[in-house]
Amino acid sequence: MEYTYVGRTGLAVSRLALGTMNFKAFEDESQGFRILDYAVERGINLVDTADVYGGPDRPGYVENLVGDWIQANPVAREKVLVATKVYGKTGPGPNDRGLSAYHIIKACEASLKRLKTDHIDIFQMHHVDRNTSWDEIWLAMENLVGSGKILYVGSCNFAAWHIVEALEAAARRGFPGMISEQSIYNLCQRTIELEVLPACAKRQIGVFAWSPLQGGLLAAAKPGGSKAQGPALQQWTQLCGELGAAPASVALAWILGNPAVTAPIIGASACAHIDDALRALEMKLDGPTLQRIDAIWPGPGKPAPEAYAW
């Protein structure tokens, strides 16, 4: 396994992170336990979850599963970093969502209980809250950091200007702000190349890419796609066949080749998915191959504003 640092911190993470959203479909916790054990045995040291994984029928289900695994494997807790999220609706009340200080602190306490741990390594804002001031948000996060309940703060699904605004507000308070941003990023979804990736690189913010395989589409494991994607998918599978590699491995290798990305978050629902991801670490895509990939899955080409102006 390869490791790198999260942004400007000294926190070392594996180049692959394990996402657990797929665990919400598991009826038996042992399925999740097997995948978690397999990932940790192979050097993955970041487990990403969220308080809303499980849906309205089983709120907190995935955090509980991860917590039961931690409780059953106390040594494993020392080997992994646990990241979870706050923002989504967790109850019927009007304050049971968002990033108010009330909800942040209440949600953190609930996540700690479900995860059966005394601290969360990266506590991530799952979405920007346009109704809450940054001073209120950072006051709550400072409280949690000061009490040792969280170690670092991260963001998810932020625009570049949200990231800069949040960091500036934190700096005025003498607080580090967030260390990471989690955004959707894959060959089909390259919007963050315009502004989010350049902003994170400039401000030394780590980037975790969620849905790196577009829900299985880029792994050729999900049928369909849009009518416009049909020819691209045919060219994609042909290119991967020429490379002699699984499409999932090539798609992940492409993300790993971007120096602005800390790690893709792999949503494994079977141990074999982790094996495909590990093979991506061994791949280095050359210039001609990258040009062919860009022709199949074109991105904006350049960061903003050069992507659309001079």
DARADA-V396382 format. One record per residue. N is the residue number from 0. RES is the residue in one small letter. OMEGA is omega as a letter, one per 40 degrees, with the letter a starting at -180 (none if undefined). Layout:
# DARADA-V396382
((N	RES	OMEGA) (N	RES	OMEGA))
This chain:
# DARADA-V396382
((0	m	i) (1	e	i) (2	y	i) (3	t	i) (4	y	i) (5	v	i) (6	g	a) (7	r	a) (8	t	i) (9	g	a) (10	l	a) (11	a	i) (12	v	i) (13	s	a) (14	r	i) (15	l	i) (16	a	i) (17	l	i) (18	g	a) (19	t	a) (20	m	i) (21	n	a) (22	f	a) (23	k	i) (24	a	a) (25	f	i) (26	e	a) (27	d	a) (28	e	a) (29	s	i) (30	q	i) (31	g	i) (32	f	a) (33	r	a) (34	i	i) (35	l	i) (36	d	a) (37	y	a) (38	a	a) (39	v	i) (40	e	a) (41	r	i) (42	g	i) (43	i	a) (44	n	i) (45	l	i) (46	v	a) (47	d	i) (48	t	i) (49	a	a) (50	d	a) (51	v	i) (52	y	a) (53	g	i) (54	g	a) (55	p	a) (56	d	a) (57	r	a) (58	p	i) (59	g	a) (60	y	a) (61	v	i) (62	e	i) (63	n	i) (64	l	i) (65	v	i) (66	g	i) (67	d	i) (68	w	i) (69	i	a) (70	q	a) (71	a	a) (72	n	a) (73	p	i) (74	v	a) (75	a	a) (76	r	i) (77	e	a) (78	k	a) (79	v	i) (80	l	a) (81	v	i) (82	a	i) (83	t	a) (84	k	i) (85	v	i) (86	y	a) (87	g	a) (88	k	a) (89	t	a) (90	g	a) (91	p	a) (92	g	a) (93	p	i) (94	n	a) (95	d	i) (96	r	i) (97	g	a) (98	l	i) (99	s	i) (100	a	i) (101	y	a) (102	h	i) (103	i	a) (104	i	i) (105	k	a) (106	a	i) (107	c	i) (108	e	a) (109	a	i) (110	s	i) (111	l	i) (112	k	a) (113	r	a) (114	l	i) (115	k	i) (116	t	a) (117	d	i) (118	h	i) (119	i	a) (120	d	i) (121	i	a) (122	f	a) (123	q	i) (124	m	a) (125	h	a) (126	h	i) (127	v	i) (128	d	a) (129	r	a) (130	n	a) (131	t	a) (132	s	i) (133	w	i) (134	d	i) (135	e	i) (136	i	a) (137	w	i) (138	l	i) (139	a	a) (140	m	i) (141	e	i) (142	n	a) (143	l	i) (144	v	a) (145	g	i) (146	s	i) (147	g	a) (148	k	i) (149	i	i) (150	l	a) (151	y	i) (152	v	i) (153	g	i) (154	s	i) (155	c	i) (156	n	i) (157	f	i) (158	a	a) (159	a	a) (160	w	i) (161	h	a) (162	i	a) (163	v	i) (164	e	a) (165	a	a) (166	l	i) (167	e	i) (168	a	i) (169	a	a) (170	a	i) (171	r	i) (172	r	a) (173	g	a) (174	f	a) (175	p	a) (176	g	a) (177	m	a) (178	i	a) (179	s	i) (180	e	i) (181	q	a) (182	s	i) (183	i	a) (184	y	i) (185	n	a) (186	l	i) (187	c	a) (188	q	a) (189	r	a) (190	t	a) (191	i	i) (192	e	a) (193	l	a) (194	e	a) (195	v	a) (196	l	i) (197	p	i) (198	a	a) (199	c	i) (200	a	a) (201	k	a) (202	r	i) (203	q	i) (204	i	i) (205	g	a) (206	v	i) (207	f	a) (208	a	i) (209	w	a) (210	s	a) (211	p	i) (212	l	i) (213	q	i) (214	g	i) (215	g	a) (216	l	a) (217	l	i) (218	a	a) (219	a	a) (220	a	a) (221	k	a) (222	p	i) (223	g	a) (224	g	a) (225	s	i) (226	k	i) (227	a	a) (228	q	a) (229	g	i) (230	p	i) (231	a	i) (232	l	i) (233	q	i) (234	q	a) (235	w	a) (236	t	i) (237	q	i) (238	l	a) (239	c	i) (240	g	i) (241	e	i) (242	l	a) (243	g	a) (244	a	i) (245	a	i) (246	p	i) (247	a	a) (248	s	a) (249	v	i) (250	a	i) (251	l	i) (252	a	i) (253	w	i) (254	i	a) (255	l	i) (256	g	i) (257	n	a) (258	p	i) (259	a	a) (260	v	i) (261	t	a) (262	a	i) (263	p	i) (264	i	a) (265	i	a) (266	g	a) (267	a	i) (268	s	i) (269	a	a) (270	c	i) (271	a	i) (272	h	i) (273	i	i) (274	d	i) (275	d	a) (276	a	i) (277	l	i) (278	r	i) (279	a	i) (280	l	a) (281	e	a) (282	m	i) (283	k	a) (284	l	a) (285	d	a) (286	g	i) (287	p	i) (288	t	i) (289	l	i) (290	q	i) (291	r	i) (292	i	i) (293	d	i) (294	a	i) (295	i	a) (296	w	a) (297	p	i) (298	g	i) (299	p	i) (300	g	a) (301	k	i) (302	p	i) (303	a	e) (304	p	a) (305	e	a) (306	a	a) (307	y	i) (308	a	a) (309	w	none))
